[in-house]
Amino acid sequence: MTVQDPAPRRTRQRRFDRSELIVDAAAEIFRRKGYDATSLQEIADEVGILKGSMYHYIATKEDLLFAIINRNHERIIAGNQGWREHADDPVAALRSFIEGHLRNSLANRTDSVVFVRDFRALSEERAASILRAQHAYDQDFRTLVAAALAAGALRGGVSPAFAARAVFGMANWIHYWFDPAGALEPEDVVRELSTYALASLLEGGGLPPASNQTVG
């Protein structure tokens, strides 16, 4: 019996998809210059394509902003799940939640800066879709605060809603002062800031001794 060679496979020509490259380039320029000050021409130049070619991937500059903010939010939510392993210890769960938020935010620093600073530039409809997901994320944190309150671990008068605003405000502010080239490593920031954030909620405060490290 003669064994015939198999028929040659057809190689499918794949069009190189620049979508992610365009979003990455936009995120970096938005971080440096701000959304309002960035032009589509600058983004096209960064990617190395003609400005007209951008419209194969997006319709408006806001499409890029939404893509950046949406992926940032999804990454942080997906990455911050370790607190669920502390179901029997609400204070440990709170610490884990704060640490996870900080760690994932710093790991996605460029997108996080754009999220915090340029969210206001989204259309009302797109902002609402992000806020719906953010509400569920915030609600997880508020539920942990309520559980710690019920366990008597937090100081009297702590409001879960206000605690969420205060802690997330503290956590999101890091992008205005943290310097990746400075004296502090990201894990230093995670450890120190989570300790201070949690101490603001605990019964009796409980702030740790002042660190010998200098914020860089």
LUMLODO-110467 format. One record per residue (C-alpha): residue number from 1; residue in one letter; x negated, z, y. Coordinates in Angstrom, 2 decimals. Example, Ala and Ser with C-alpha at 12.3 -4.5 7.8 and 13.67 -1.06 7.14 Angstrom:
% LUMLODO-110467
<site pos="1" code="A" X="-12.30" Z="7.80" Y="-4.50"/>
<site pos="2" code="S" X="-13.67" Z="7.14" Y="-1.06"/>
***
This chain:
% LUMLODO-110467
<site pos="1" code="M" X="0.00" Z="0.00" Y="0.00"/>
<site pos="2" code="T" X="-1.31" Z="-0.91" Y="3.41"/>
<site pos="3" code="V" X="-1.00" Z="1.77" Y="6.04"/>
<site pos="4" code="Q" X="-0.10" Z="0.23" Y="9.32"/>
<site pos="5" code="D" X="-1.42" Z="1.57" Y="12.56"/>
<site pos="6" code="P" X="1.25" Z="3.42" Y="14.49"/>
<site pos="7" code="A" X="2.74" Z="1.60" Y="17.41"/>
<site pos="8" code="P" X="0.87" Z="2.38" Y="20.60"/>
<site pos="9" code="R" X="2.55" Z="5.04" Y="22.69"/>
<site pos="10" code="R" X="3.69" Z="4.12" Y="26.09"/>
<site pos="11" code="T" X="2.06" Z="6.16" Y="28.76"/>
<site pos="12" code="R" X="4.59" Z="7.22" Y="31.35"/>
<site pos="13" code="Q" X="3.25" Z="6.78" Y="34.83"/>
<site pos="14" code="R" X="3.79" Z="10.04" Y="36.64"/>
<site pos="15" code="R" X="4.08" Z="9.93" Y="40.38"/>
<site pos="16" code="F" X="1.87" Z="12.58" Y="41.93"/>
<site pos="17" code="D" X="4.23" Z="15.10" Y="43.44"/>
<site pos="18" code="R" X="2.88" Z="16.51" Y="46.69"/>
<site pos="19" code="S" X="5.82" Z="18.83" Y="47.31"/>
<site pos="20" code="E" X="3.93" Z="22.04" Y="46.52"/>
<site pos="21" code="L" X="0.87" Z="20.89" Y="48.44"/>
<site pos="22" code="I" X="3.03" Z="20.23" Y="51.48"/>
<site pos="23" code="V" X="4.69" Z="23.64" Y="51.26"/>
<site pos="24" code="D" X="1.31" Z="25.35" Y="50.83"/>
<site pos="25" code="A" X="-0.15" Z="23.52" Y="53.81"/>
<site pos="26" code="A" X="2.88" Z="24.34" Y="55.95"/>
<site pos="27" code="A" X="2.68" Z="28.02" Y="54.99"/>
<site pos="28" code="E" X="-0.97" Z="28.27" Y="56.00"/>
<site pos="29" code="I" X="-0.44" Z="26.54" Y="59.36"/>
<site pos="30" code="F" X="2.72" Z="28.54" Y="60.09"/>
<site pos="31" code="R" X="0.72" Z="31.71" Y="59.38"/>
<site pos="32" code="R" X="-2.04" Z="30.70" Y="61.79"/>
<site pos="33" code="K" X="0.02" Z="29.18" Y="64.59"/>
<site pos="34" code="G" X="3.63" Z="30.20" Y="64.05"/>
<site pos="35" code="Y" X="6.55" Z="28.03" Y="63.03"/>
<site pos="36" code="D" X="7.57" Z="26.95" Y="66.52"/>
<site pos="37" code="A" X="4.05" Z="25.83" Y="67.49"/>
<site pos="38" code="T" X="3.48" Z="23.74" Y="64.35"/>
<site pos="39" code="S" X="4.31" Z="20.04" Y="64.16"/>
<site pos="40" code="L" X="5.06" Z="17.94" Y="61.11"/>
<site pos="41" code="Q" X="2.13" Z="15.75" Y="62.13"/>
<site pos="42" code="E" X="-0.25" Z="18.70" Y="61.71"/>
<site pos="43" code="I" X="1.11" Z="19.40" Y="58.25"/>
<site pos="44" code="A" X="0.83" Z="15.73" Y="57.25"/>
<site pos="45" code="D" X="-2.77" Z="15.65" Y="58.50"/>
<site pos="46" code="E" X="-3.58" Z="18.78" Y="56.50"/>
<site pos="47" code="V" X="-2.20" Z="17.23" Y="53.30"/>
<site pos="48" code="G" X="-3.76" Z="13.83" Y="54.05"/>
<site pos="49" code="I" X="-0.62" Z="11.70" Y="54.20"/>
<site pos="50" code="L" X="1.20" Z="9.78" Y="56.88"/>
<site pos="51" code="K" X="3.85" Z="11.67" Y="58.78"/>
<site pos="52" code="G" X="6.44" Z="9.15" Y="57.61"/>
<site pos="53" code="S" X="5.60" Z="9.95" Y="54.01"/>
<site pos="54" code="M" X="6.67" Z="13.55" Y="54.58"/>
<site pos="55" code="Y" X="10.28" Z="12.40" Y="54.63"/>
<site pos="56" code="H" X="10.08" Z="11.51" Y="50.94"/>
<site pos="57" code="Y" X="9.93" Z="15.28" Y="50.35"/>
<site pos="58" code="I" X="11.76" Z="16.93" Y="53.24"/>
<site pos="59" code="A" X="14.34" Z="16.10" Y="55.87"/>
<site pos="60" code="T" X="13.31" Z="18.64" Y="58.53"/>
<site pos="61" code="K" X="10.58" Z="21.14" Y="59.30"/>
<site pos="62" code="E" X="13.07" Z="23.89" Y="58.56"/>
<site pos="63" code="D" X="13.18" Z="22.69" Y="54.94"/>
<site pos="64" code="L" X="9.55" Z="23.81" Y="54.66"/>
<site pos="65" code="L" X="10.22" Z="27.17" Y="56.27"/>
<site pos="66" code="F" X="13.11" Z="27.83" Y="53.90"/>
<site pos="67" code="A" X="11.01" Z="26.81" Y="50.87"/>
<site pos="68" code="I" X="8.25" Z="29.23" Y="51.92"/>
<site pos="69" code="I" X="10.56" Z="32.15" Y="52.62"/>
<site pos="70" code="N" X="12.64" Z="31.58" Y="49.51"/>
<site pos="71" code="R" X="9.66" Z="31.42" Y="47.14"/>
<site pos="72" code="N" X="8.12" Z="34.48" Y="48.78"/>
<site pos="73" code="H" X="11.27" Z="36.48" Y="48.26"/>
<site pos="74" code="E" X="11.60" Z="35.31" Y="44.66"/>
<site pos="75" code="R" X="7.96" Z="36.15" Y="43.88"/>
<site pos="76" code="I" X="8.19" Z="39.66" Y="45.30"/>
<site pos="77" code="I" X="11.47" Z="40.46" Y="43.53"/>
<site pos="78" code="A" X="10.26" Z="39.04" Y="40.21"/>
<site pos="79" code="G" X="6.90" Z="40.77" Y="40.52"/>
<site pos="80" code="N" X="8.27" Z="44.17" Y="41.50"/>
<site pos="81" code="Q" X="9.97" Z="45.32" Y="38.33"/>
<site pos="82" code="G" X="7.63" Z="48.04" Y="37.03"/>
<site pos="83" code="W" X="9.73" Z="50.79" Y="38.61"/>
<site pos="84" code="R" X="12.39" Z="50.18" Y="35.95"/>
<site pos="85" code="E" X="10.08" Z="51.83" Y="33.41"/>
<site pos="86" code="H" X="10.57" Z="55.20" Y="35.19"/>
<site pos="87" code="A" X="14.31" Z="55.59" Y="34.65"/>
<site pos="88" code="D" X="13.94" Z="59.31" Y="33.86"/>
<site pos="89" code="D" X="11.84" Z="60.14" Y="36.93"/>
<site pos="90" code="P" X="13.37" Z="58.96" Y="40.23"/>
<site pos="91" code="V" X="10.36" Z="60.03" Y="42.31"/>
<site pos="92" code="A" X="7.95" Z="58.12" Y="40.05"/>
<site pos="93" code="A" X="10.34" Z="55.16" Y="40.22"/>
<site pos="94" code="L" X="10.36" Z="55.34" Y="44.03"/>
<site pos="95" code="R" X="6.57" Z="55.40" Y="44.17"/>
<site pos="96" code="S" X="6.37" Z="52.51" Y="41.72"/>
<site pos="97" code="F" X="8.89" Z="50.50" Y="43.75"/>
<site pos="98" code="I" X="6.98" Z="51.02" Y="47.00"/>
<site pos="99" code="E" X="3.64" Z="50.25" Y="45.37"/>
<site pos="100" code="G" X="5.05" Z="47.15" Y="43.72"/>
<site pos="101" code="H" X="6.51" Z="45.87" Y="46.97"/>
<site pos="102" code="L" X="3.22" Z="46.38" Y="48.80"/>
<site pos="103" code="R" X="1.12" Z="44.90" Y="46.00"/>
<site pos="104" code="N" X="3.20" Z="41.77" Y="45.62"/>
<site pos="105" code="S" X="3.53" Z="41.33" Y="49.36"/>
<site pos="106" code="L" X="-0.25" Z="41.47" Y="49.79"/>
<site pos="107" code="A" X="-0.76" Z="39.12" Y="46.84"/>
<site pos="108" code="N" X="1.44" Z="36.58" Y="48.65"/>
<site pos="109" code="R" X="0.13" Z="37.39" Y="52.10"/>
<site pos="110" code="T" X="0.45" Z="33.97" Y="53.72"/>
<site pos="111" code="D" X="4.09" Z="33.51" Y="52.70"/>
<site pos="112" code="S" X="4.86" Z="37.15" Y="53.54"/>
<site pos="113" code="V" X="3.54" Z="36.77" Y="57.09"/>
<site pos="114" code="V" X="5.72" Z="33.69" Y="57.58"/>
<site pos="115" code="F" X="8.72" Z="35.53" Y="56.12"/>
<site pos="116" code="V" X="8.40" Z="38.55" Y="58.40"/>
<site pos="117" code="R" X="7.55" Z="36.64" Y="61.57"/>
<site pos="118" code="D" X="9.53" Z="33.39" Y="61.32"/>
<site pos="119" code="F" X="12.67" Z="34.34" Y="59.40"/>
<site pos="120" code="R" X="14.59" Z="34.21" Y="62.70"/>
<site pos="121" code="A" X="14.04" Z="30.43" Y="62.85"/>
<site pos="122" code="L" X="16.19" Z="29.76" Y="59.78"/>
<site pos="123" code="S" X="19.67" Z="28.38" Y="60.24"/>
<site pos="124" code="E" X="22.51" Z="30.86" Y="59.89"/>
<site pos="125" code="E" X="23.52" Z="29.46" Y="56.49"/>
<site pos="126" code="R" X="20.01" Z="29.59" Y="55.04"/>
<site pos="127" code="A" X="19.31" Z="33.02" Y="56.49"/>
<site pos="128" code="A" X="22.51" Z="34.27" Y="54.88"/>
<site pos="129" code="S" X="21.42" Z="33.06" Y="51.43"/>
<site pos="130" code="I" X="18.12" Z="34.96" Y="51.73"/>
<site pos="131" code="L" X="19.88" Z="38.06" Y="53.04"/>
<site pos="132" code="R" X="22.24" Z="38.11" Y="50.06"/>
<site pos="133" code="A" X="19.28" Z="38.31" Y="47.68"/>
<site pos="134" code="Q" X="17.54" Z="40.81" Y="49.94"/>
<site pos="135" code="H" X="20.60" Z="43.04" Y="49.96"/>
<site pos="136" code="A" X="20.50" Z="43.34" Y="46.18"/>
<site pos="137" code="Y" X="16.79" Z="44.19" Y="46.32"/>
<site pos="138" code="D" X="17.37" Z="46.79" Y="49.03"/>
<site pos="139" code="Q" X="20.26" Z="48.22" Y="47.04"/>
<site pos="140" code="D" X="17.94" Z="48.87" Y="44.09"/>
<site pos="141" code="F" X="15.72" Z="50.94" Y="46.37"/>
<site pos="142" code="R" X="18.68" Z="52.80" Y="47.91"/>
<site pos="143" code="T" X="19.94" Z="53.64" Y="44.42"/>
<site pos="144" code="L" X="16.57" Z="55.19" Y="43.58"/>
<site pos="145" code="V" X="16.66" Z="57.23" Y="46.80"/>
<site pos="146" code="A" X="20.16" Z="58.46" Y="45.96"/>
<site pos="147" code="A" X="19.02" Z="59.45" Y="42.45"/>
<site pos="148" code="A" X="16.03" Z="61.37" Y="43.83"/>
<site pos="149" code="L" X="18.35" Z="63.10" Y="46.31"/>
<site pos="150" code="A" X="20.70" Z="64.10" Y="43.51"/>
<site pos="151" code="A" X="17.74" Z="65.50" Y="41.58"/>
<site pos="152" code="G" X="16.81" Z="67.66" Y="44.59"/>
<site pos="153" code="A" X="13.42" Z="65.95" Y="44.97"/>
<site pos="154" code="L" X="13.91" Z="64.75" Y="48.55"/>
<site pos="155" code="R" X="14.32" Z="66.67" Y="51.77"/>
<site pos="156" code="G" X="17.85" Z="67.31" Y="52.97"/>
<site pos="157" code="G" X="19.45" Z="64.76" Y="55.24"/>
<site pos="158" code="V" X="17.66" Z="61.70" Y="53.85"/>
<site pos="159" code="S" X="19.93" Z="58.66" Y="54.10"/>
<site pos="160" code="P" X="19.34" Z="55.98" Y="51.44"/>
<site pos="161" code="A" X="20.18" Z="53.21" Y="53.91"/>
<site pos="162" code="F" X="17.91" Z="54.56" Y="56.64"/>
<site pos="163" code="A" X="15.17" Z="55.34" Y="54.13"/>
<site pos="164" code="A" X="15.20" Z="51.69" Y="53.01"/>
<site pos="165" code="R" X="14.88" Z="50.49" Y="56.61"/>
<site pos="166" code="A" X="12.07" Z="52.92" Y="57.35"/>
<site pos="167" code="V" X="10.04" Z="52.26" Y="54.21"/>
<site pos="168" code="F" X="10.41" Z="48.48" Y="54.29"/>
<site pos="169" code="G" X="9.63" Z="48.49" Y="58.00"/>
<site pos="170" code="M" X="6.43" Z="50.44" Y="57.30"/>
<site pos="171" code="A" X="5.53" Z="48.20" Y="54.36"/>
<site pos="172" code="N" X="6.17" Z="44.89" Y="56.12"/>
<site pos="173" code="W" X="4.18" Z="45.94" Y="59.18"/>
<site pos="174" code="I" X="0.90" Z="45.76" Y="57.21"/>
<site pos="175" code="H" X="0.69" Z="42.03" Y="57.89"/>
<site pos="176" code="Y" X="0.14" Z="42.73" Y="61.57"/>
<site pos="177" code="W" X="-2.94" Z="44.89" Y="61.04"/>
<site pos="178" code="F" X="-4.40" Z="44.38" Y="57.56"/>
<site pos="179" code="D" X="-7.60" Z="42.33" Y="57.56"/>
<site pos="180" code="P" X="-8.59" Z="40.96" Y="54.13"/>
<site pos="181" code="A" X="-12.20" Z="40.90" Y="55.34"/>
<site pos="182" code="G" X="-12.07" Z="44.50" Y="56.60"/>
<site pos="183" code="A" X="-13.09" Z="47.81" Y="55.07"/>
<site pos="184" code="L" X="-9.92" Z="48.36" Y="53.05"/>
<site pos="185" code="E" X="-9.20" Z="46.61" Y="49.78"/>
<site pos="186" code="P" X="-5.56" Z="45.68" Y="49.05"/>
<site pos="187" code="E" X="-5.32" Z="48.47" Y="46.47"/>
<site pos="188" code="D" X="-6.54" Z="50.97" Y="49.08"/>
<site pos="189" code="V" X="-3.63" Z="49.92" Y="51.28"/>
<site pos="190" code="V" X="-1.18" Z="50.13" Y="48.36"/>
<site pos="191" code="R" X="-2.32" Z="53.66" Y="47.46"/>
<site pos="192" code="E" X="-2.53" Z="55.06" Y="50.99"/>
<site pos="193" code="L" X="0.59" Z="53.51" Y="52.46"/>
<site pos="194" code="S" X="2.79" Z="54.23" Y="49.45"/>
<site pos="195" code="T" X="1.69" Z="57.89" Y="49.62"/>
<site pos="196" code="Y" X="2.63" Z="58.16" Y="53.28"/>
<site pos="197" code="A" X="5.92" Z="56.32" Y="52.79"/>
<site pos="198" code="L" X="6.93" Z="58.56" Y="49.90"/>
<site pos="199" code="A" X="5.81" Z="61.71" Y="51.72"/>
<site pos="200" code="S" X="8.26" Z="60.88" Y="54.53"/>
<site pos="201" code="L" X="11.09" Z="61.36" Y="52.02"/>
<site pos="202" code="L" X="9.89" Z="64.25" Y="49.89"/>
<site pos="203" code="E" X="11.00" Z="67.84" Y="50.27"/>
<site pos="204" code="G" X="8.46" Z="69.59" Y="52.50"/>
<site pos="205" code="G" X="6.64" Z="66.37" Y="53.42"/>
<site pos="206" code="G" X="3.55" Z="66.67" Y="51.30"/>
<site pos="207" code="L" X="1.22" Z="64.35" Y="53.19"/>
<site pos="208" code="P" X="-2.18" Z="64.04" Y="51.49"/>
<site pos="209" code="P" X="-5.44" Z="64.99" Y="53.24"/>
<site pos="210" code="A" X="-6.62" Z="62.43" Y="55.76"/>
<site pos="211" code="S" X="-8.51" Z="59.56" Y="54.17"/>
<site pos="212" code="N" X="-12.18" Z="59.07" Y="54.98"/>
<site pos="213" code="Q" X="-11.66" Z="55.32" Y="54.97"/>
<site pos="214" code="T" X="-11.36" Z="53.35" Y="58.16"/>
<site pos="215" code="V" X="-8.70" Z="50.71" Y="58.47"/>
<site pos="216" code="G" X="-10.43" Z="47.37" Y="58.80"/>
***
